[in-house]
Amino acid sequence: MSVTITRNTGAFNLMVNLSVKLKDVTLEKLAPGESTNFELPNATEKIKVSCFFAHKEIEVRDGQIVAIQKKYSC
C-alpha cells in the first residue's frame, strides 16, 4: 500500500522547508517540486505536513497521489 506526495513549486513554497510525517516519524523532507513514494501500514492513514511551528493533518488512502500546495503548506 503506497502513497505519492508531490510538493508544489510556487513562489511561497521556495521559502519553506516542508516535512511529511506519519505517527510523528519524519518520512521525508521535500524540496520544491520534489516527489516521494512511501508505504502505508494500513489502507488509510493520517499524515502530517509541517513547516516551522505549524502543521496540517491529511488523511491519505492506498494508491492516492497528494499534491502539496499552499493550502496544505504552513
PQR file of N, CA, C, O and H, with PARSE charges and radii, in Angstrom:
ATOM      1  N   MET A   1       0.849  -1.172   0.000 -0.4000 1.5000
ATOM      2  CA  MET A   1       0.000   0.000   0.000 -0.0000 2.0000
ATOM      3  C   MET A   1       0.894   1.235   0.000  0.5500 1.7000
ATOM      4  O   MET A   1       1.649   1.464   0.945 -0.5500 1.4000
ATOM      5  N   SER A   2       0.805   2.022  -1.059 -0.4000 1.5000
ATOM      6  CA  SER A   2       1.690   3.174  -1.145 -0.0000 2.0000
ATOM      7  C   SER A   2       0.934   4.453  -1.486  0.5500 1.7000
ATOM      8  O   SER A   2      -0.184   4.423  -2.001 -0.5500 1.4000
ATOM      9  H   SER A   2       0.192   1.835  -1.827  0.4000 1.0000
ATOM     10  N   VAL A   3       1.577   5.570  -1.184 -0.4000 1.5000
ATOM     11  CA  VAL A   3       1.046   6.901  -1.444 -0.0000 2.0000
ATOM     12  C   VAL A   3       2.163   7.717  -2.078  0.5500 1.7000
ATOM     13  O   VAL A   3       3.333   7.545  -1.734 -0.5500 1.4000
ATOM     14  H   VAL A   3       2.485   5.594  -0.765  0.4000 1.0000
ATOM     15  N   THR A   4       1.804   8.610  -3.012 -0.4000 1.5000
ATOM     16  CA  THR A   4       2.769   9.515  -3.619 -0.0000 2.0000
ATOM     17  C   THR A   4       2.469  10.935  -3.159  0.5500 1.7000
ATOM     18  O   THR A   4       1.329  11.391  -3.250 -0.5500 1.4000
ATOM     19  H   THR A   4       0.854   8.749  -3.291  0.4000 1.0000
ATOM     20  N   ILE A   5       3.481  11.630  -2.667 -0.4000 1.5000
ATOM     21  CA  ILE A   5       3.364  13.016  -2.234 -0.0000 2.0000
ATOM     22  C   ILE A   5       4.212  13.867  -3.171  0.5500 1.7000
ATOM     23  O   ILE A   5       5.392  13.579  -3.372 -0.5500 1.4000
ATOM     24  H   ILE A   5       4.407  11.259  -2.593  0.4000 1.0000
ATOM     25  N   THR A   6       3.620  14.911  -3.743 -0.4000 1.5000
ATOM     26  CA  THR A   6       4.327  15.835  -4.635 -0.0000 2.0000
ATOM     27  C   THR A   6       4.210  17.237  -4.069  0.5500 1.7000
ATOM     28  O   THR A   6       3.124  17.670  -3.686 -0.5500 1.4000
ATOM     29  H   THR A   6       2.661  15.145  -3.579  0.4000 1.0000
ATOM     30  N   ARG A   7       5.335  17.951  -4.015 -0.4000 1.5000
ATOM     31  CA  ARG A   7       5.335  19.315  -3.489 -0.0000 2.0000
ATOM     32  C   ARG A   7       5.284  20.319  -4.636  0.5500 1.7000
ATOM     33  O   ARG A   7       6.017  20.194  -5.617 -0.5500 1.4000
ATOM     34  H   ARG A   7       6.218  17.599  -4.326  0.4000 1.0000
ATOM     35  N   ASN A   8       4.415  21.313  -4.502 -0.4000 1.5000
ATOM     36  CA  ASN A   8       4.247  22.380  -5.480 -0.0000 2.0000
ATOM     37  C   ASN A   8       5.517  23.233  -5.545  0.5500 1.7000
ATOM     38  O   ASN A   8       6.311  23.249  -4.604 -0.5500 1.4000
ATOM     39  H   ASN A   8       3.820  21.415  -3.705  0.4000 1.0000
ATOM     40  N   THR A   9       5.702  23.942  -6.665 -0.4000 1.5000
ATOM     41  CA  THR A   9       6.886  24.789  -6.826 -0.0000 2.0000
ATOM     42  C   THR A   9       6.551  26.271  -6.820  0.5500 1.7000
ATOM     43  O   THR A   9       7.342  27.069  -7.323 -0.5500 1.4000
ATOM     44  H   THR A   9       5.057  23.930  -7.430  0.4000 1.0000
ATOM     45  N   GLY A  10       5.415  26.670  -6.274 -0.4000 1.5000
ATOM     46  CA  GLY A  10       5.024  28.078  -6.230 -0.0000 2.0000
ATOM     47  C   GLY A  10       6.014  28.942  -5.469  0.5500 1.7000
ATOM     48  O   GLY A  10       6.831  28.431  -4.703 -0.5500 1.4000
ATOM     49  H   GLY A  10       4.772  26.022  -5.865  0.4000 1.0000
ATOM     50  N   ALA A  11       5.943  30.241  -5.677 -0.4000 1.5000
ATOM     51  CA  ALA A  11       6.885  31.184  -5.069 -0.0000 2.0000
ATOM     52  C   ALA A  11       6.913  31.065  -3.551  0.5500 1.7000
ATOM     53  O   ALA A  11       7.989  31.113  -2.954 -0.5500 1.4000
ATOM     54  H   ALA A  11       5.280  30.656  -6.299  0.4000 1.0000
ATOM     55  N   PHE A  12       5.762  30.913  -2.915 -0.4000 1.5000
ATOM     56  CA  PHE A  12       5.705  30.778  -1.459 -0.0000 2.0000
ATOM     57  C   PHE A  12       6.483  29.553  -0.993  0.5500 1.7000
ATOM     58  O   PHE A  12       7.177  29.600   0.023 -0.5500 1.4000
ATOM     59  H   PHE A  12       4.888  30.874  -3.399  0.4000 1.0000
ATOM     60  N   ASN A  13       6.365  28.460  -1.736 -0.4000 1.5000
ATOM     61  CA  ASN A  13       6.991  27.202  -1.338 -0.0000 2.0000
ATOM     62  C   ASN A  13       8.510  27.228  -1.414  0.5500 1.7000
ATOM     63  O   ASN A  13       9.166  26.395  -0.787 -0.5500 1.4000
ATOM     64  H   ASN A  13       5.801  28.421  -2.561  0.4000 1.0000
ATOM     65  N   LEU A  14       9.087  28.160  -2.163 -0.4000 1.5000
ATOM     66  CA  LEU A  14      10.539  28.222  -2.267 -0.0000 2.0000
ATOM     67  C   LEU A  14      11.187  28.648  -0.953  0.5500 1.7000
ATOM     68  O   LEU A  14      12.364  28.372  -0.724 -0.5500 1.4000
ATOM     69  H   LEU A  14       8.555  28.836  -2.672  0.4000 1.0000
ATOM     70  N   MET A  15      10.433  29.311  -0.100 -0.4000 1.5000
ATOM     71  CA  MET A  15      10.984  29.839   1.144 -0.0000 2.0000
ATOM     72  C   MET A  15      10.755  28.925   2.344  0.5500 1.7000
ATOM     73  O   MET A  15      11.188  29.256   3.448 -0.5500 1.4000
ATOM     74  H   MET A  15       9.477  29.535  -0.286  0.4000 1.0000
ATOM     75  N   VAL A  16      10.096  27.797   2.164 -0.4000 1.5000
ATOM     76  CA  VAL A  16       9.646  26.990   3.298 -0.0000 2.0000
ATOM     77  C   VAL A  16      10.213  25.578   3.231  0.5500 1.7000
ATOM     78  O   VAL A  16      10.148  24.928   2.188 -0.5500 1.4000
ATOM     79  H   VAL A  16       9.745  27.528   1.268  0.4000 1.0000
ATOM     80  N   ASN A  17      10.767  25.107   4.339 -0.4000 1.5000
ATOM     81  CA  ASN A  17      11.159  23.709   4.463 -0.0000 2.0000
ATOM     82  C   ASN A  17       9.917  22.921   4.849  0.5500 1.7000
ATOM     83  O   ASN A  17       9.160  23.347   5.721 -0.5500 1.4000
ATOM     84  H   ASN A  17      10.820  25.635   5.186  0.4000 1.0000
ATOM     85  N   LEU A  18       9.701  21.790   4.215 -0.4000 1.5000
ATOM     86  CA  LEU A  18       8.477  21.028   4.398 -0.0000 2.0000
ATOM     87  C   LEU A  18       8.816  19.579   4.736  0.5500 1.7000
ATOM     88  O   LEU A  18       9.626  18.956   4.050 -0.5500 1.4000
ATOM     89  H   LEU A  18      10.316  21.445   3.506  0.4000 1.0000
ATOM     90  N   SER A  19       8.202  19.040   5.790 -0.4000 1.5000
ATOM     91  CA  SER A  19       8.418  17.639   6.112 -0.0000 2.0000
ATOM     92  C   SER A  19       7.090  16.901   6.154  0.5500 1.7000
ATOM     93  O   SER A  19       6.045  17.472   6.469 -0.5500 1.4000
ATOM     94  H   SER A  19       7.545  19.547   6.348  0.4000 1.0000
ATOM     95  N   VAL A  20       7.161  15.612   5.828 -0.4000 1.5000
ATOM     96  CA  VAL A  20       5.985  14.738   5.828 -0.0000 2.0000
ATOM     97  C   VAL A  20       6.208  13.700   6.915  0.5500 1.7000
ATOM     98  O   VAL A  20       7.222  13.002   6.926 -0.5500 1.4000
ATOM     99  H   VAL A  20       8.009  15.148   5.572  0.4000 1.0000
ATOM    100  N   LYS A  21       5.243  13.605   7.835 -0.4000 1.5000
ATOM    101  CA  LYS A  21       5.377  12.692   8.970 -0.0000 2.0000
ATOM    102  C   LYS A  21       4.199  11.731   9.040  0.5500 1.7000
ATOM    103  O   LYS A  21       3.077  12.068   8.661 -0.5500 1.4000
ATOM    104  H   LYS A  21       4.419  14.172   7.827  0.4000 1.0000
ATOM    105  N   LEU A  22       4.473  10.546   9.526 -0.4000 1.5000
ATOM    106  CA  LEU A  22       3.453   9.536   9.811 -0.0000 2.0000
ATOM    107  C   LEU A  22       3.680   9.094  11.242  0.5500 1.7000
ATOM    108  O   LEU A  22       4.742   8.563  11.565 -0.5500 1.4000
ATOM    109  H   LEU A  22       5.384  10.273   9.834  0.4000 1.0000
ATOM    110  N   LYS A  23       2.703   9.303  12.098 -0.4000 1.5000
ATOM    111  CA  LYS A  23       2.796   8.953  13.516 -0.0000 2.0000
ATOM    112  C   LYS A  23       4.040   9.589  14.151  0.5500 1.7000
ATOM    113  O   LYS A  23       4.783   8.927  14.876 -0.5500 1.4000
ATOM    114  H   LYS A  23       1.840   9.734  11.835  0.4000 1.0000
ATOM    115  N   ASP A  24       4.253  10.870  13.872 -0.4000 1.5000
ATOM    116  CA  ASP A  24       5.360  11.672  14.407 -0.0000 2.0000
ATOM    117  C   ASP A  24       6.749  11.182  14.008  0.5500 1.7000
ATOM    118  O   ASP A  24       7.739  11.567  14.630 -0.5500 1.4000
ATOM    119  H   ASP A  24       3.649  11.407  13.283  0.4000 1.0000
ATOM    120  N   VAL A  25       6.837  10.348  12.988 -0.4000 1.5000
ATOM    121  CA  VAL A  25       8.117   9.922  12.428 -0.0000 2.0000
ATOM    122  C   VAL A  25       8.257  10.597  11.069  0.5500 1.7000
ATOM    123  O   VAL A  25       7.382  10.458  10.213 -0.5500 1.4000
ATOM    124  H   VAL A  25       6.033  10.035  12.482  0.4000 1.0000
ATOM    125  N   THR A  26       9.351  11.328  10.865 -0.4000 1.5000
ATOM    126  CA  THR A  26       9.565  12.020   9.591 -0.0000 2.0000
ATOM    127  C   THR A  26       9.849  10.999   8.498  0.5500 1.7000
ATOM    128  O   THR A  26      10.809  10.233   8.581 -0.5500 1.4000
ATOM    129  H   THR A  26      10.062  11.441  11.560  0.4000 1.0000
ATOM    130  N   LEU A  27       8.999  10.998   7.470 -0.4000 1.5000
ATOM    131  CA  LEU A  27       9.179  10.104   6.336 -0.0000 2.0000
ATOM    132  C   LEU A  27      10.094  10.726   5.282  0.5500 1.7000
ATOM    133  O   LEU A  27      10.923  10.048   4.675 -0.5500 1.4000
ATOM    134  H   LEU A  27       8.219  11.620   7.402  0.4000 1.0000
ATOM    135  N   GLU A  28       9.921  12.033   5.081 -0.4000 1.5000
ATOM    136  CA  GLU A  28      10.669  12.708   4.012 -0.0000 2.0000
ATOM    137  C   GLU A  28      10.638  14.202   4.250  0.5500 1.7000
ATOM    138  O   GLU A  28       9.672  14.733   4.797 -0.5500 1.4000
ATOM    139  H   GLU A  28       9.248  12.584   5.574  0.4000 1.0000
ATOM    140  N   LYS A  29      11.701  14.881   3.838 -0.4000 1.5000
ATOM    141  CA  LYS A  29      11.735  16.334   3.773 -0.0000 2.0000
ATOM    142  C   LYS A  29      11.770  16.682   2.296  0.5500 1.7000
ATOM    143  O   LYS A  29      12.678  16.273   1.572 -0.5500 1.4000
ATOM    144  H   LYS A  29      12.486  14.450   3.394  0.4000 1.0000
ATOM    145  N   LEU A  30      10.772  17.440   1.853 -0.4000 1.5000
ATOM    146  CA  LEU A  30      10.606  17.710   0.427 -0.0000 2.0000
ATOM    147  C   LEU A  30      11.082  19.105   0.040  0.5500 1.7000
ATOM    148  O   LEU A  30      10.738  20.098   0.681 -0.5500 1.4000
ATOM    149  H   LEU A  30      10.034  17.772   2.441  0.4000 1.0000
ATOM    150  N   ALA A  31      11.869  19.157  -1.007 -0.4000 1.5000
ATOM    151  CA  ALA A  31      12.265  20.418  -1.626 -0.0000 2.0000
ATOM    152  C   ALA A  31      11.175  20.793  -2.636  0.5500 1.7000
ATOM    153  O   ALA A  31      10.389  19.932  -3.032 -0.5500 1.4000
ATOM    154  H   ALA A  31      12.149  18.350  -1.528  0.4000 1.0000
ATOM    155  N   PRO A  32      11.113  22.053  -3.055 -0.5600 1.5000
ATOM    156  CA  PRO A  32      10.113  22.459  -4.052  0.2800 2.0000
ATOM    157  C   PRO A  32      10.212  21.607  -5.319  0.5500 1.7000
ATOM    158  O   PRO A  32      11.299  21.405  -5.860 -0.5500 1.4000
ATOM    159  N   GLY A  33       9.064  21.112  -5.781 -0.4000 1.5000
ATOM    160  CA  GLY A  33       8.998  20.296  -6.994 -0.0000 2.0000
ATOM    161  C   GLY A  33       9.362  18.835  -6.791  0.5500 1.7000
ATOM    162  O   GLY A  33       9.294  18.055  -7.741 -0.5500 1.4000
ATOM    163  H   GLY A  33       8.181  21.277  -5.342  0.4000 1.0000
ATOM    164  N   GLU A  34       9.738  18.446  -5.604 -0.4000 1.5000
ATOM    165  CA  GLU A  34      10.162  17.079  -5.325 -0.0000 2.0000
ATOM    166  C   GLU A  34       8.957  16.182  -5.025  0.5500 1.7000
ATOM    167  O   GLU A  34       7.941  16.643  -4.504 -0.5500 1.4000
ATOM    168  H   GLU A  34       9.793  19.079  -4.832  0.4000 1.0000
ATOM    169  N   SER A  35       9.085  14.900  -5.359 -0.4000 1.5000
ATOM    170  CA  SER A  35       8.050  13.896  -5.077 -0.0000 2.0000
ATOM    171  C   SER A  35       8.672  12.732  -4.325  0.5500 1.7000
ATOM    172  O   SER A  35       9.874  12.481  -4.413 -0.5500 1.4000
ATOM    173  H   SER A  35       9.910  14.526  -5.782  0.4000 1.0000
ATOM    174  N   THR A  36       7.831  12.031  -3.588 -0.4000 1.5000
ATOM    175  CA  THR A  36       8.293  10.833  -2.893 -0.0000 2.0000
ATOM    176  C   THR A  36       7.143   9.831  -2.811  0.5500 1.7000
ATOM    177  O   THR A  36       5.972  10.211  -2.798 -0.5500 1.4000
ATOM    178  H   THR A  36       6.855  12.235  -3.516  0.4000 1.0000
ATOM    179  N   ASN A  37       7.490   8.560  -2.755 -0.4000 1.5000
ATOM    180  CA  ASN A  37       6.524   7.482  -2.528 -0.0000 2.0000
ATOM    181  C   ASN A  37       6.858   6.837  -1.206  0.5500 1.7000
ATOM    182  O   ASN A  37       8.032   6.712  -0.859 -0.5500 1.4000
ATOM    183  H   ASN A  37       8.441   8.251  -2.765  0.4000 1.0000
ATOM    184  N   PHE A  38       5.856   6.427  -0.464 -0.4000 1.5000
ATOM    185  CA  PHE A  38       6.113   5.679   0.748 -0.0000 2.0000
ATOM    186  C   PHE A  38       4.976   4.706   1.006  0.5500 1.7000
ATOM    187  O   PHE A  38       3.855   4.887   0.532 -0.5500 1.4000
ATOM    188  H   PHE A  38       4.902   6.529  -0.746  0.4000 1.0000
ATOM    189  N   GLU A  39       5.289   3.688   1.758 -0.4000 1.5000
ATOM    190  CA  GLU A  39       4.337   2.629   2.081 -0.0000 2.0000
ATOM    191  C   GLU A  39       3.534   3.002   3.317  0.5500 1.7000
ATOM    192  O   GLU A  39       4.061   3.577   4.270 -0.5500 1.4000
ATOM    193  H   GLU A  39       6.200   3.541   2.143  0.4000 1.0000
ATOM    194  N   LEU A  40       2.251   2.665   3.285 -0.4000 1.5000
ATOM    195  CA  LEU A  40       1.374   2.868   4.441 -0.0000 2.0000
ATOM    196  C   LEU A  40       1.203   1.542   5.177  0.5500 1.7000
ATOM    197  O   LEU A  40       1.054   0.499   4.541 -0.5500 1.4000
ATOM    198  H   LEU A  40       1.822   2.198   2.511  0.4000 1.0000
ATOM    199  N   PRO A  41       1.221   1.569   6.503 -0.5600 1.5000
ATOM    200  CA  PRO A  41       0.991   0.328   7.241  0.2800 2.0000
ATOM    201  C   PRO A  41      -0.466  -0.140   7.150  0.5500 1.7000
ATOM    202  O   PRO A  41      -0.739  -1.333   7.281 -0.5500 1.4000
ATOM    203  N   ASN A  42      -1.400   0.790   6.926 -0.4000 1.5000
ATOM    204  CA  ASN A  42      -2.821   0.469   6.806 -0.0000 2.0000
ATOM    205  C   ASN A  42      -3.358   1.078   5.522  0.5500 1.7000
ATOM    206  O   ASN A  42      -2.686   1.902   4.903 -0.5500 1.4000
ATOM    207  H   ASN A  42      -1.177   1.759   6.819  0.4000 1.0000
ATOM    208  N   ALA A  43      -4.546   0.690   5.117 -0.4000 1.5000
ATOM    209  CA  ALA A  43      -5.145   1.206   3.882 -0.0000 2.0000
ATOM    210  C   ALA A  43      -5.425   2.704   3.955  0.5500 1.7000
ATOM    211  O   ALA A  43      -5.394   3.389   2.932 -0.5500 1.4000
ATOM    212  H   ALA A  43      -5.092   0.020   5.621  0.4000 1.0000
ATOM    213  N   THR A  44      -5.697   3.215   5.143 -0.4000 1.5000
ATOM    214  CA  THR A  44      -5.949   4.642   5.351 -0.0000 2.0000
ATOM    215  C   THR A  44      -5.130   5.105   6.549  0.5500 1.7000
ATOM    216  O   THR A  44      -5.137   4.460   7.598 -0.5500 1.4000
ATOM    217  H   THR A  44      -5.722   2.659   5.973  0.4000 1.0000
ATOM    218  N   GLU A  45      -4.429   6.213   6.395 -0.4000 1.5000
ATOM    219  CA  GLU A  45      -3.616   6.778   7.472 -0.0000 2.0000
ATOM    220  C   GLU A  45      -3.727   8.292   7.447  0.5500 1.7000
ATOM    221  O   GLU A  45      -4.129   8.875   6.441 -0.5500 1.4000
ATOM    222  H   GLU A  45      -4.423   6.737   5.543  0.4000 1.0000
ATOM    223  N   LYS A  46      -3.371   8.924   8.549 -0.4000 1.5000
ATOM    224  CA  LYS A  46      -3.268  10.378   8.607 -0.0000 2.0000
ATOM    225  C   LYS A  46      -1.788  10.731   8.597  0.5500 1.7000
ATOM    226  O   LYS A  46      -1.017  10.251   9.428 -0.5500 1.4000
ATOM    227  H   LYS A  46      -3.045   8.451   9.366  0.4000 1.0000
ATOM    228  N   ILE A  47      -1.401  11.577   7.644 -0.4000 1.5000
ATOM    229  CA  ILE A  47      -0.039  12.073   7.613 -0.0000 2.0000
ATOM    230  C   ILE A  47      -0.056  13.529   8.053  0.5500 1.7000
ATOM    231  O   ILE A  47      -1.088  14.197   7.981 -0.5500 1.4000
ATOM    232  H   ILE A  47      -2.027  11.967   6.968  0.4000 1.0000
ATOM    233  N   LYS A  48       1.080  14.009   8.504 -0.4000 1.5000
ATOM    234  CA  LYS A  48       1.201  15.393   8.939 -0.0000 2.0000
ATOM    235  C   LYS A  48       2.216  16.090   8.035  0.5500 1.7000
ATOM    236  O   LYS A  48       3.346  15.626   7.881 -0.5500 1.4000
ATOM    237  H   LYS A  48       1.918  13.466   8.563  0.4000 1.0000
ATOM    238  N   VAL A  49       1.804  17.197   7.446 -0.4000 1.5000
ATOM    239  CA  VAL A  49       2.685  18.037   6.648 -0.0000 2.0000
ATOM    240  C   VAL A  49       3.020  19.226   7.534  0.5500 1.7000
ATOM    241  O   VAL A  49       2.122  19.915   8.017 -0.5500 1.4000
ATOM    242  H   VAL A  49       0.886  17.573   7.571  0.4000 1.0000
ATOM    243  N   SER A  50       4.316  19.470   7.751 -0.4000 1.5000
ATOM    244  CA  SER A  50       4.664  20.532   8.687 -0.0000 2.0000
ATOM    245  C   SER A  50       5.820  21.391   8.198  0.5500 1.7000
ATOM    246  O   SER A  50       6.679  20.958   7.429 -0.5500 1.4000
ATOM    247  H   SER A  50       5.045  18.910   7.358  0.4000 1.0000
ATOM    248  N   CYS A  51       5.801  22.630   8.681 -0.4000 1.5000
ATOM    249  CA  CYS A  51       6.890  23.567   8.465 -0.0000 2.0000
ATOM    250  C   CYS A  51       6.870  24.560   9.612  0.5500 1.7000
ATOM    251  O   CYS A  51       5.815  24.867  10.166 -0.5500 1.4000
ATOM    252  H   CYS A  51       5.104  22.981   9.306  0.4000 1.0000
ATOM    253  N   PHE A  52       8.044  25.055   9.961 -0.4000 1.5000
ATOM    254  CA  PHE A  52       8.172  25.968  11.092 -0.0000 2.0000
ATOM    255  C   PHE A  52       7.437  25.381  12.297  0.5500 1.7000
ATOM    256  O   PHE A  52       7.751  24.270  12.725 -0.5500 1.4000
ATOM    257  H   PHE A  52       8.901  24.805   9.511  0.4000 1.0000
ATOM    258  N   PHE A  53       6.473  26.100  12.845 -0.4000 1.5000
ATOM    259  CA  PHE A  53       5.747  25.631  14.015 -0.0000 2.0000
ATOM    260  C   PHE A  53       4.307  25.266  13.691  0.5500 1.7000
ATOM    261  O   PHE A  53       3.504  25.063  14.602 -0.5500 1.4000
ATOM    262  H   PHE A  53       6.218  27.003  12.497  0.4000 1.0000
ATOM    263  N   ALA A  54       3.972  25.179  12.427 -0.4000 1.5000
ATOM    264  CA  ALA A  54       2.604  24.866  12.018 -0.0000 2.0000
ATOM    265  C   ALA A  54       2.569  23.502  11.321  0.5500 1.7000
ATOM    266  O   ALA A  54       3.584  23.022  10.816 -0.5500 1.4000
ATOM    267  H   ALA A  54       4.625  25.343  11.687  0.4000 1.0000
ATOM    268  N   HIS A  55       1.391  22.897  11.305 -0.4000 1.5000
ATOM    269  CA  HIS A  55       1.227  21.623  10.598 -0.0000 2.0000
ATOM    270  C   HIS A  55      -0.215  21.448  10.153  0.5500 1.7000
ATOM    271  O   HIS A  55      -1.120  22.139  10.620 -0.5500 1.4000
ATOM    272  H   HIS A  55       0.567  23.287  11.715  0.4000 1.0000
ATOM    273  N   LYS A  56      -0.403  20.514   9.248 -0.4000 1.5000
ATOM    274  CA  LYS A  56      -1.735  20.170   8.739 -0.0000 2.0000
ATOM    275  C   LYS A  56      -1.791  18.660   8.620  0.5500 1.7000
ATOM    276  O   LYS A  56      -0.891  18.052   8.041 -0.5500 1.4000
ATOM    277  H   LYS A  56       0.332  19.952   8.868  0.4000 1.0000
ATOM    278  N   GLU A  57      -2.833  18.044   9.157 -0.4000 1.5000
ATOM    279  CA  GLU A  57      -3.025  16.602   9.009 -0.0000 2.0000
ATOM    280  C   GLU A  57      -3.898  16.330   7.791  0.5500 1.7000
ATOM    281  O   GLU A  57      -4.905  17.001   7.566 -0.5500 1.4000
ATOM    282  H   GLU A  57      -3.565  18.537   9.627  0.4000 1.0000
ATOM    283  N   ILE A  58      -3.494  15.337   7.015 -0.4000 1.5000
ATOM    284  CA  ILE A  58      -4.216  14.960   5.806 -0.0000 2.0000
ATOM    285  C   ILE A  58      -4.456  13.452   5.849  0.5500 1.7000
ATOM    286  O   ILE A  58      -3.529  12.679   6.090 -0.5500 1.4000
ATOM    287  H   ILE A  58      -2.676  14.792   7.198  0.4000 1.0000
ATOM    288  N   GLU A  59      -5.689  13.040   5.617 -0.4000 1.5000
ATOM    289  CA  GLU A  59      -5.980  11.611   5.538 -0.0000 2.0000
ATOM    290  C   GLU A  59      -5.680  11.128   4.130  0.5500 1.7000
ATOM    291  O   GLU A  59      -6.175  11.693   3.155 -0.5500 1.4000
ATOM    292  H   GLU A  59      -6.443  13.668   5.421  0.4000 1.0000
ATOM    293  N   VAL A  60      -4.870  10.082   4.024 -0.4000 1.5000
ATOM    294  CA  VAL A  60      -4.500   9.529   2.721 -0.0000 2.0000
ATOM    295  C   VAL A  60      -4.904   8.062   2.658  0.5500 1.7000
ATOM    296  O   VAL A  60      -4.985   7.370   3.673 -0.5500 1.4000
ATOM    297  H   VAL A  60      -4.468   9.623   4.816  0.4000 1.0000
ATOM    298  N   ARG A  61      -5.154   7.613   1.432 -0.4000 1.5000
ATOM    299  CA  ARG A  61      -5.562   6.225   1.190 -0.0000 2.0000
ATOM    300  C   ARG A  61      -4.569   5.547   0.261  0.5500 1.7000
ATOM    301  O   ARG A  61      -3.831   6.207  -0.471 -0.5500 1.4000
ATOM    302  H   ARG A  61      -5.088   8.176   0.607  0.4000 1.0000
ATOM    303  N   ASP A  62      -4.561   4.242   0.301 -0.4000 1.5000
ATOM    304  CA  ASP A  62      -3.694   3.443  -0.557 -0.0000 2.0000
ATOM    305  C   ASP A  62      -3.843   3.859  -2.021  0.5500 1.7000
ATOM    306  O   ASP A  62      -4.960   3.947  -2.533 -0.5500 1.4000
ATOM    307  H   ASP A  62      -5.160   3.706   0.895  0.4000 1.0000
ATOM    308  N   GLY A  63      -2.723   4.112  -2.690 -0.4000 1.5000
ATOM    309  CA  GLY A  63      -2.728   4.453  -4.106 -0.0000 2.0000
ATOM    310  C   GLY A  63      -2.975   5.915  -4.410  0.5500 1.7000
ATOM    311  O   GLY A  63      -2.922   6.314  -5.574 -0.5500 1.4000
ATOM    312  H   GLY A  63      -1.816   4.040  -2.274  0.4000 1.0000
ATOM    313  N   GLN A  64      -3.242   6.719  -3.411 -0.4000 1.5000
ATOM    314  CA  GLN A  64      -3.559   8.128  -3.616 -0.0000 2.0000
ATOM    315  C   GLN A  64      -2.308   8.924  -3.986  0.5500 1.7000
ATOM    316  O   GLN A  64      -1.205   8.617  -3.534 -0.5500 1.4000
ATOM    317  H   GLN A  64      -3.285   6.395  -2.466  0.4000 1.0000
ATOM    318  N   ILE A  65      -2.500   9.957  -4.818 -0.4000 1.5000
ATOM    319  CA  ILE A  65      -1.451  10.915  -5.154 -0.0000 2.0000
ATOM    320  C   ILE A  65      -1.867  12.247  -4.554  0.5500 1.7000
ATOM    321  O   ILE A  65      -2.936  12.766  -4.876 -0.5500 1.4000
ATOM    322  H   ILE A  65      -3.396  10.207  -5.185  0.4000 1.0000
ATOM    323  N   VAL A  66      -1.028  12.809  -3.679 -0.4000 1.5000
ATOM    324  CA  VAL A  66      -1.341  14.045  -2.979 -0.0000 2.0000
ATOM    325  C   VAL A  66      -0.396  15.139  -3.456  0.5500 1.7000
ATOM    326  O   VAL A  66       0.824  14.980  -3.401 -0.5500 1.4000
ATOM    327  H   VAL A  66      -0.160  12.387  -3.418  0.4000 1.0000
ATOM    328  N   ALA A  67      -0.957  16.245  -3.922 -0.4000 1.5000
ATOM    329  CA  ALA A  67      -0.153  17.412  -4.315 -0.0000 2.0000
ATOM    330  C   ALA A  67      -0.195  18.410  -3.174  0.5500 1.7000
ATOM    331  O   ALA A  67      -1.263  18.904  -2.813 -0.5500 1.4000
ATOM    332  H   ALA A  67      -1.948  16.374  -3.966  0.4000 1.0000
ATOM    333  N   ILE A  68       0.966  18.708  -2.604 -0.4000 1.5000
ATOM    334  CA  ILE A  68       1.040  19.665  -1.502 -0.0000 2.0000
ATOM    335  C   ILE A  68       1.131  21.063  -2.099  0.5500 1.7000
ATOM    336  O   ILE A  68       2.109  21.410  -2.761 -0.5500 1.4000
ATOM    337  H   ILE A  68       1.834  18.307  -2.897  0.4000 1.0000
ATOM    338  N   GLN A  69       0.099  21.851  -1.855 -0.4000 1.5000
ATOM    339  CA  GLN A  69       0.027  23.212  -2.361 -0.0000 2.0000
ATOM    340  C   GLN A  69      -0.022  24.159  -1.179  0.5500 1.7000
ATOM    341  O   GLN A  69       0.004  23.716  -0.031 -0.5500 1.4000
ATOM    342  H   GLN A  69      -0.696  21.569  -1.318  0.4000 1.0000
ATOM    343  N   LYS A  70      -0.090  25.449  -1.441 -0.4000 1.5000
ATOM    344  CA  LYS A  70      -0.079  26.430  -0.365 -0.0000 2.0000
ATOM    345  C   LYS A  70      -1.177  26.156   0.667  0.5500 1.7000
ATOM    346  O   LYS A  70      -0.961  26.391   1.855 -0.5500 1.4000
ATOM    347  H   LYS A  70      -0.111  25.808  -2.374  0.4000 1.0000
ATOM    348  N   LYS A  71      -2.345  25.670   0.248 -0.4000 1.5000
ATOM    349  CA  LYS A  71      -3.409  25.428   1.205 -0.0000 2.0000
ATOM    350  C   LYS A  71      -3.046  24.332   2.208  0.5500 1.7000
ATOM    351  O   LYS A  71      -3.571  24.322   3.321 -0.5500 1.4000
ATOM    352  H   LYS A  71      -2.521  25.479  -0.718  0.4000 1.0000
ATOM    353  N   TYR A  72      -2.143  23.398   1.826 -0.4000 1.5000
ATOM    354  CA  TYR A  72      -1.675  22.384   2.761 -0.0000 2.0000
ATOM    355  C   TYR A  72      -0.417  22.825   3.475  0.5500 1.7000
ATOM    356  O   TYR A  72      -0.096  22.311   4.546 -0.5500 1.4000
ATOM    357  H   TYR A  72      -1.716  23.406   0.922  0.4000 1.0000
ATOM    358  N   SER A  73       0.295  23.767   2.897 -0.4000 1.5000
ATOM    359  CA  SER A  73       1.543  24.232   3.500 -0.0000 2.0000
ATOM    360  C   SER A  73       1.237  25.130   4.678  0.5500 1.7000
ATOM    361  O   SER A  73       0.080  25.445   4.958 -0.5500 1.4000
ATOM    362  H   SER A  73       0.034  24.184   2.027  0.4000 1.0000
ATOM    363  N   CYS A  74       2.274  25.530   5.351 -0.4000 1.5000
ATOM    364  CA  CYS A  74       2.120  26.365   6.536 -0.0000 2.0000
ATOM    365  C   CYS A  74       2.172  27.824   6.181  0.5500 1.7000
ATOM    366  O   CYS A  74       2.059  28.678   7.061 -0.5500 1.4000
ATOM    367  H   CYS A  74       3.213  25.274   5.123  0.4000 1.0000
TER
END
